[in-house]
Amino acid sequence: MHAHVTLIAAARSASLLAERFDDDRPLDRAGWDDVRHAAPALLPLGVAELRYCSPTPRSRATGDALGFAPLAQPALRDCDMGRWRGLTLAEVTAREPAAVDAWLSDPHSAPHGGESLLAFISRVGGWLDTRPVGDGTRVIAVAEPAVVRAALTYGLKAPPSTYWNIDVRPLSTVTLTGHGGRWNLRLDARGGTP
């Protein structure tokens, strides 16, 4: 018994340089346009028996725009960035360069007072491991790119530092197949059936 969990990265809410930690902004105009263009390829994923999303406005809006009517999951929220919430990486680096270095090099570190990288990956992995499994149960989840990176790191049992080497573009998809602690990465053509 196993599940197919397809993760869809939420559409963008800002340009890459304007992205902020733990950002709660809704989709921007470009994000809405991207969803409209990607919809034909992503709509077939809506056949999944279980549909979830991150509780962020852009994840909910992405899922709703695709007609998934996803259920928000608190465990799929972005990493808690403590006092860095709402700031860009450039702003934090200018204010606290040593703290940023510690955060990037030590997965147990949480100099911002929020959640460490390891705790974040474990939280997302715990959600992944508790998905209902049946004979090929299909699950989709629209989530922040950081959540998709954490799920991949966890699912592949990769060292936490791998998280920093995974690029997740808005509206990209990836599927993990398996169950509780035993996951495999499955790559499909964009919008393939889950």
Secondary structure, 3 states (H helix, E strand, C coil): CEEEEEEEECCCCCCHHHCCCCCCCCCCHHHHHHHHHHHHHHHHHHHCCEEEECCCHHHHHHHHHCCCCCEECHHHCCCCCHHHCCCCHHHHHHHCHHHHHHHHHCCCCCCCCCCCHHHHHHHHHHHHHCCCCEEEEEEEEEECHHHHHHHHHHHCCCCHHHHHHCCCCCCCEEEEEEECCEEEEECCCCCCCC
